[in-house]
Amino acid sequence: MTVMRLTIIDPAGSVSFVGPGHGSKVFTAACSRRPADLEALLAAAEPFDPDLVAYLLDGLANFDEHNGAGRYEAIHASLAAARPADAPPFRVVDEVTRAASLTPVGAGLILYNLSAQRIVQVQNTYGAIRRRDRGRVRASGQPTRQLYRYELPGDWTIVP
């Protein structure tokens, strides 16, 4: 499976995780629904790939359980011990996590800035993000015959 780093920026902060390449299209399609924050983005993405959304939510719950109040030794240790492709989902809370959130993995790195309505393809060898496209709905991690279609609103920018 081709993987890449996906980092989501909203008014409350940033989260980052390594997910399957098709996740880039899932989150782009979710952006077509004009989400204002991470919660809305995940709600919009859930019908396209519920397992991907569950993976991210579970990872963030684990992060929140083991990190907080300025104590980030657990995520620092995880990031130092794991290969970048095996790093767990995390919140960007300091310079260590910021650096990890901006490090391409596998097929690359895509930033979803919900506040600025901008998708930045820092590095993307999986497949270029398009303003209008379609993808396959996933069930139990597998593509189904059902397609979803999306078109980004005109005020959203894709870079480059």
C-alpha positions as CSV (number, residue, x, y, z in Angstrom):
1,M,0.0,0.0,0.0
2,T,1.3,3.4,-0.9
3,V,1.3,5.8,2.1
4,M,1.8,9.5,2.5
5,R,1.8,12.1,5.3
6,L,-1.4,14.1,5.6
7,T,-1.5,17.2,7.9
8,I,-4.7,19.0,8.6
9,I,-4.6,22.6,9.9
10,D,-7.7,24.2,11.5
11,P,-8.3,27.2,13.8
12,A,-7.6,25.0,16.9
13,G,-4.2,23.6,15.7
14,S,-2.9,20.9,13.5
15,V,-2.9,17.1,13.3
16,S,-0.8,14.8,11.3
17,F,-0.8,11.2,10.3
18,V,0.5,8.7,7.7
19,G,-2.3,7.3,5.7
20,P,-3.0,5.5,2.5
21,G,-2.4,7.5,-0.7
22,H,-6.1,7.4,-1.5
23,G,-6.6,9.4,1.7
24,S,-5.5,12.5,-0.3
25,K,-8.6,12.3,-2.5
26,V,-10.8,11.5,0.5
27,F,-9.8,14.6,2.3
28,T,-9.9,16.7,-0.8
29,A,-13.5,15.5,-1.4
30,A,-14.3,16.4,2.2
31,C,-12.9,19.9,1.7
32,S,-15.5,20.4,-1.1
33,R,-18.1,20.5,1.8
34,R,-16.4,23.6,3.2
35,P,-15.4,22.2,6.6
36,A,-14.5,24.9,9.2
37,D,-12.6,22.6,11.5
38,L,-11.2,19.1,11.9
39,E,-14.4,17.7,13.3
40,A,-16.4,18.9,10.2
41,L,-13.7,17.6,7.8
42,L,-13.8,14.1,9.4
43,A,-17.6,14.1,9.3
44,A,-17.5,14.9,5.6
45,A,-14.8,12.3,4.9
46,E,-16.4,9.5,6.9
47,P,-18.9,8.3,4.2
48,F,-16.0,7.9,1.7
49,D,-13.7,5.9,4.0
50,P,-15.0,5.2,7.5
51,D,-12.0,3.1,8.5
52,L,-9.6,5.9,7.6
53,V,-11.5,8.4,9.8
54,A,-11.7,5.8,12.6
55,Y,-8.0,5.2,12.4
56,L,-7.3,9.0,12.7
57,L,-9.8,9.4,15.6
58,D,-8.4,6.4,17.5
59,G,-4.9,7.7,17.0
60,L,-5.7,11.1,18.3
61,A,-7.5,9.6,21.3
62,N,-4.4,7.6,22.1
63,F,-2.3,10.8,21.7
64,D,-4.5,12.7,24.0
65,E,-4.4,9.9,26.6
66,H,-0.6,9.8,26.7
67,N,0.4,13.4,26.1
68,G,-0.7,16.7,27.4
69,A,-0.2,19.6,29.8
70,G,3.2,20.2,28.2
71,R,4.3,16.6,28.7
72,Y,5.1,15.2,25.3
73,E,7.7,12.5,26.1
74,A,5.4,9.8,24.8
75,I,5.0,11.2,21.3
76,H,8.6,12.2,21.1
77,A,9.6,8.6,22.0
78,S,7.2,7.2,19.4
79,L,8.4,9.5,16.7
80,A,12.1,8.7,17.5
81,A,11.6,5.0,17.6
82,A,9.2,4.4,14.6
83,R,10.1,4.5,11.0
84,P,8.4,7.7,9.6
85,A,5.8,5.5,7.8
86,D,4.9,3.8,11.1
87,A,4.5,6.9,13.2
88,P,1.1,7.2,15.0
89,P,-1.3,10.1,14.4
90,F,-0.5,13.1,16.5
91,R,-1.4,16.7,17.3
92,V,1.2,19.3,16.5
93,V,2.2,20.6,19.9
94,D,5.9,21.7,19.6
95,E,8.8,21.9,17.3
96,V,9.4,18.1,17.3
97,T,5.9,17.3,16.2
98,R,5.9,20.3,13.8
99,A,9.0,18.9,12.1
100,A,7.5,15.5,11.8
101,S,4.2,16.9,10.4
102,L,6.2,18.6,7.6
103,T,8.2,15.5,6.7
104,P,7.1,13.7,3.6
105,V,6.5,9.9,3.9
106,G,6.3,7.4,1.0
107,A,4.4,9.2,-1.8
108,G,4.7,12.6,-0.1
109,L,3.1,15.2,2.1
110,I,-0.1,17.2,1.6
111,L,-1.3,20.0,3.9
112,Y,-5.0,20.7,4.3
113,N,-5.3,24.3,5.6
114,L,-9.0,24.6,6.5
115,S,-8.7,28.2,7.7
116,A,-7.0,29.4,4.6
117,Q,-9.0,27.1,2.3
118,R,-5.8,25.8,0.7
119,I,-4.5,22.4,-0.1
120,V,-0.7,22.4,-0.4
121,Q,0.9,19.4,-2.3
122,V,4.3,19.8,-0.7
123,Q,5.3,16.5,-2.4
124,N,2.9,14.2,-4.1
125,T,3.9,11.3,-6.3
126,Y,0.7,9.4,-5.6
127,G,-1.6,11.4,-7.9
128,A,-2.2,15.1,-8.4
129,I,-5.1,16.6,-6.5
130,R,-7.7,17.9,-8.8
131,R,-10.4,20.5,-8.3
132,R,-13.0,18.1,-9.6
133,D,-12.7,14.4,-9.4
134,R,-14.2,11.1,-8.3
135,G,-13.1,8.3,-6.1
136,R,-14.2,4.9,-4.8
137,V,-16.0,4.6,-1.5
138,R,-14.1,2.2,0.8
139,A,-15.6,-0.4,3.1
140,S,-13.4,-2.4,5.5
141,G,-10.4,-0.8,3.9
142,Q,-11.3,-2.1,0.4
143,P,-12.6,-0.1,-2.6
144,T,-16.2,-0.8,-3.4
145,R,-18.1,-0.3,-6.7
146,Q,-19.7,2.9,-5.4
147,L,-18.2,6.2,-6.5
148,Y,-18.2,9.6,-4.9
149,R,-17.7,12.8,-6.8
150,Y,-16.6,16.2,-5.7
151,E,-15.8,19.7,-6.8
152,L,-13.9,22.1,-4.7
153,P,-15.5,25.5,-4.2
154,G,-13.9,28.4,-6.2
155,D,-12.4,30.0,-3.1
156,W,-10.3,26.9,-2.4
157,T,-6.7,26.9,-3.7
158,I,-4.6,23.9,-4.7
159,V,-0.9,24.6,-4.5
160,P,1.0,23.7,-6.8
